[in-house]
Amino acid sequence: MNEFDIIKHYFTKASHRKDVLMGPGDDCAILQVPANTLLAVSTDTLVSGVHFFADMDPAALGHKALAVNLSDLAAMGADPCWVSLALTLPEVDQAWIKQFCAGFFELAEYYNVALIGGDMTKGPLSITVTVQGTLPEGKGLMRSGAGVGDGIYVTGTLGDAALGLQQVLGNIAVSAEHQEFVRNKFEHPHPRILVGQALRDMATSALDLSDGLAGDLAHICRASNLRAQIEVKQLPLSEAMQASVSQERAWELALTGGDDYELCFTVPELYRGQLETALAHCGVKFSRVGRMLSGEPSVDLVHDGQPYQIVSQSWDHFRKA
């Protein structure tokens, strides 16, 4: 099969969205954007050997490639709508492509996201996804709105994806009863779309956790010109995490491990009760882990009120060893 045969056979699907006036097959997609809405757009690239193992299950890879992008829309509080996919393959492997598409389109259909175009080339395996979503005017969750005294919250439990990676690498022994859980956390992240939408009227800032809480929260601090104080004892840890490593190692993975794709957000005390009610309908647990304070932008860790230090740092592609 040549490039265009592959696209037609595997990637050209009739869209059920009426706002897709022209999808794959022409020079551009044509979309009908609703009146009085804003467009939210995010792009991520996943490279073999950097973001995933070359032998990763292709269905899981298809899911993750889309999920990590939808997570950005969730952090903005956006409604997901459309996606573009650029796929670079070293060779044509129809069985691999079929399974990749199965994982990709299963998640796309779950969130009613239409594939509207993209590209396919030959080269080292990499995947670039661009997602587009809509927002009511004035409702986007930025990183720059946090205020002094706001509570800092996270969804789910932290560090499990990093634990799953360390299990695959053979660096941490995870018991048989928890292995599937941590591997799923690493390979099948779940974008918190409903949570982001529920936060539009009460959160002052938000982002998704891709590089570890300590590093990602620093973006909110810099954008809002505030410092954050995190109480490490309040970090939400799964049973798998607590059964697999020491408490100190668990905190380190939760703060710097990355790949969680949970949401971190700030909410004023005024909305604390409203937050409980709103997120109760999302079926996602959340935890208060600290607060925003005045001062130079930084993320300060404390343990029972005393300064706490960790050695590792959040992921940075270009940090020198």
C-alpha positions in Angstrom: 0.0 0.0 0.0 1.2 3.5 -0.8 0.8 6.6 1.4 -2.6 7.5 0.0 -3.9 3.9 0.1 -3.0 3.8 3.8 -4.7 7.1 4.6 -7.8 6.2 2.7 -8.1 2.7 4.2 -7.2 3.4 7.8 -7.6 7.1 8.5 -10.5 8.4 6.4 -13.6 8.0 8.4 -17.0 9.7 7.9 -17.4 12.3 10.7 -20.6 12.4 12.7 -19.8 16.0 13.6 -21.9 18.5 11.6 -19.3 21.2 12.2 -16.8 19.3 9.9 -17.6 20.7 6.5 -14.5 19.2 4.9 -12.4 16.5 6.5 -9.4 14.4 5.3 -8.9 14.3 1.5 -8.4 18.0 0.5 -5.7 20.5 1.1 -7.3 21.8 4.3 -10.1 20.8 6.6 -13.0 23.2 6.8 -14.7 23.6 10.2 -17.7 25.5 11.3 -16.8 27.2 14.6 -19.8 28.1 16.8 -20.6 31.8 17.4 -19.4 33.4 20.6 -16.8 30.7 21.3 -13.0 30.7 21.4 -10.7 28.1 19.8 -8.2 26.2 21.9 -5.4 24.4 20.1 -2.6 22.2 21.3 0.2 20.2 19.6 2.4 17.4 21.0 5.0 15.1 19.4 5.8 11.7 20.7 9.1 10.2 19.5 10.1 6.6 19.7 12.8 6.0 22.4 12.0 9.3 24.1 8.3 9.2 24.9 7.6 5.5 24.3 9.4 2.3 23.7 9.6 1.1 20.1 7.9 -2.2 21.0 5.0 -0.5 22.8 1.6 -2.1 22.1 0.3 0.0 19.1 -3.2 0.2 20.4 -1.9 1.6 23.7 0.3 4.0 21.7 -2.7 5.2 19.6 -4.7 5.8 22.8 -1.8 7.7 24.5 -0.9 9.8 21.5 -4.4 11.3 21.6 -4.9 11.2 25.3 -1.9 13.4 26.2 -3.2 16.1 23.8 -6.8 15.9 25.1 -5.3 16.4 28.5 -4.1 19.9 27.4 -7.7 20.7 26.4 -8.9 19.5 29.8 -6.4 21.8 31.5 -7.9 24.7 29.6 -11.5 23.6 30.4 -12.2 23.2 26.6 -14.7 21.0 24.8 -12.7 18.7 22.5 -13.8 18.7 18.9 -11.2 18.0 16.2 -7.8 16.4 15.8 -5.0 16.3 13.1 -2.5 13.5 13.0 1.0 13.4 11.4 2.5 9.9 11.5 6.1 9.0 10.6 6.7 5.3 10.0 9.9 3.5 9.2 8.0 1.0 7.1 4.4 0.0 6.2 3.2 -2.5 8.8 -0.5 -2.9 8.2 -1.1 -4.9 11.4 0.7 -2.2 13.5 -1.3 0.6 11.8 -4.6 -1.2 12.3 -4.0 -1.6 16.0 -2.7 2.0 16.4 -5.9 3.2 14.7 -8.0 1.0 17.0 -6.6 2.7 20.1 -6.7 6.2 18.6 -10.2 6.1 17.2 -11.7 4.4 20.3 -10.7 7.4 22.4 -11.6 9.8 19.7 -15.1 8.4 19.4 -15.5 8.4 23.2 -15.0 12.2 23.3 -16.7 12.8 19.9 -13.5 14.1 18.4 -13.3 14.0 14.6 -10.0 13.3 12.7 -9.9 16.1 10.1 -6.5 15.6 8.4 -2.8 15.3 8.9 0.2 13.8 7.1 2.1 10.5 6.7 5.8 10.2 5.9 8.6 7.7 6.0 11.3 8.0 8.7 12.0 7.2 12.4 8.8 6.4 14.3 7.2 9.6 15.6 3.6 10.9 16.1 2.5 14.5 16.1 -1.1 15.3 17.2 -2.9 18.6 17.1 -6.2 18.9 18.9 -8.7 21.7 18.7 -11.5 22.5 21.1 -13.9 25.2 21.9 -14.5 27.4 24.9 -17.2 29.9 25.9 -15.8 33.4 25.6 -13.9 34.4 28.8 -13.9 30.9 30.3 -10.4 29.6 29.5 -8.4 28.3 32.4 -5.0 30.1 32.2 -1.9 29.6 34.2 -1.7 33.2 35.1 -4.8 33.7 37.3 -3.8 32.2 40.7 -4.2 34.4 43.7 -2.7 34.6 47.2 -4.4 32.1 49.5 -5.8 29.9 46.7 -5.7 26.2 47.5 -3.6 24.0 45.2 -5.4 20.8 44.1 -4.6 17.8 42.0 -6.8 15.0 40.6 -6.2 11.3 41.0 -3.0 9.9 42.5 0.4 11.0 41.5 3.6 9.2 40.4 1.9 5.9 39.2 2.9 6.4 35.5 6.5 7.0 36.6 6.3 3.9 38.8 5.0 1.9 35.8 7.9 3.1 33.7 10.4 2.1 36.4 8.7 -1.3 36.6 9.2 -1.8 32.8 12.8 -0.7 33.0 13.4 -3.2 35.8 14.4 -0.5 38.3 11.6 -1.1 40.8 9.9 -4.4 41.6 6.1 -4.0 41.7 4.1 -6.9 43.1 2.0 -8.9 40.7 -1.3 -7.5 42.1 -0.3 -4.0 41.2 1.7 -4.5 37.9 -1.3 -4.1 35.6 -2.5 -1.0 37.4 0.8 0.9 37.1 1.4 -0.2 33.5 -2.1 1.1 32.6 -1.3 4.4 34.3 1.8 4.7 32.1 0.3 3.5 28.8 -3.4 4.5 29.1 -3.7 8.0 30.7 -7.2 9.3 31.0 -7.7 13.0 30.1 -9.8 14.8 32.8 -12.1 16.5 30.3 -15.1 16.7 32.6 -13.1 18.0 35.5 -11.7 20.8 33.3 -15.2 21.8 32.2 -16.5 21.7 35.8 -13.7 24.0 36.9 -14.4 26.8 34.3 -16.4 28.9 36.8 -14.3 28.5 39.9 -10.6 27.7 39.2 -8.2 30.6 38.9 -5.5 28.6 37.1 -4.9 25.1 35.8 -2.5 22.9 33.9 -2.0 19.2 33.2 0.8 17.2 34.9 3.1 15.9 32.2 6.5 16.5 33.7 5.9 16.1 37.4 4.0 18.3 39.9 7.0 20.3 41.1 8.1 21.3 37.6 4.6 21.9 36.2 3.3 23.9 39.2 6.3 26.2 38.7 4.7 27.3 35.4 1.7 28.6 37.4 4.0 30.3 39.9 5.9 32.1 37.1 2.7 33.1 35.2 0.9 34.2 38.3 4.0 35.8 40.0 3.4 33.9 43.2 5.1 31.1 45.1 3.5 27.7 45.9 3.8 25.8 49.1 3.3 22.0 48.9 2.9 19.8 52.0 4.4 16.5 50.9 2.2 14.5 53.4 -0.8 15.6 51.4 0.3 14.2 48.1 -2.2 11.6 47.0 -0.5 8.2 46.6 -2.0 4.9 45.3 -2.0 1.6 47.1 0.4 0.4 44.4 2.8 3.2 45.1 2.8 2.8 48.9 3.3 -1.0 48.6 6.2 -0.7 46.1 8.6 2.0 47.4 9.5 4.0 50.5 7.6 7.1 51.5 10.4 9.3 50.4 10.7 7.6 47.0 7.0 7.8 46.5 7.0 11.6 47.2 9.9 11.9 44.7 8.0 10.1 42.0 4.8 12.1 42.7 6.7 15.4 42.4 9.1 14.7 39.5 8.0 11.5 37.8 5.8 12.9 35.0 3.4 11.3 32.6 0.5 11.5 35.1 -1.8 13.7 32.9 -3.8 14.6 36.0 -4.9 18.2 36.5 -3.3 20.7 38.9 -5.5 23.7 39.6 -5.9 26.6 42.1 -9.2 27.5 43.7 -10.0 30.4 46.2 -11.3 29.4 49.6 -14.6 31.0 48.7 -15.3 28.2 46.2 -14.1 25.3 48.3 -17.6 23.9 49.0 -18.7 24.5 45.5 -15.7 22.6 44.3 -16.6 19.5 46.3 -20.1 19.5 44.8 -19.0 20.2 41.2 -16.3 17.4 41.1 -18.5 14.9 42.9 -20.4 14.6 39.6 -17.2 13.9 37.6 -16.3 10.6 39.3 -12.7 11.7 39.9 -11.0 12.0 43.3 -9.1 15.2 44.0 -6.8 16.3 46.8 -5.7 19.7 48.3 -1.9 19.6 48.4 -0.9 23.2 49.3 -1.6 26.9 48.8 -0.4 29.9 46.8 1.5 32.5 48.7 3.0 35.9 47.9 6.7 36.0 47.1 9.2 35.2 44.3 7.9 32.5 42.0 9.0 29.1 43.3 7.6 25.8 44.5 8.5 25.2 48.2 8.1 21.8 49.7 7.4 21.3 53.4 7.0 18.3 55.7 4.9 19.1 58.8 5.7 22.7 58.2 9.5 22.3 57.9 11.4 22.7 54.6 11.7 19.4 52.6 14.2 18.7 49.8 14.3 16.2 47.0 17.2 15.4 44.8 15.6 14.6 41.4 14.1 17.2 39.1 11.1 17.2 36.7 11.7 16.2 33.1 13.4 18.6 30.7 14.3 17.4 27.2 17.3 19.7 27.0 18.7 19.6 30.5 22.4 18.7 30.5 23.2 15.6 32.7 
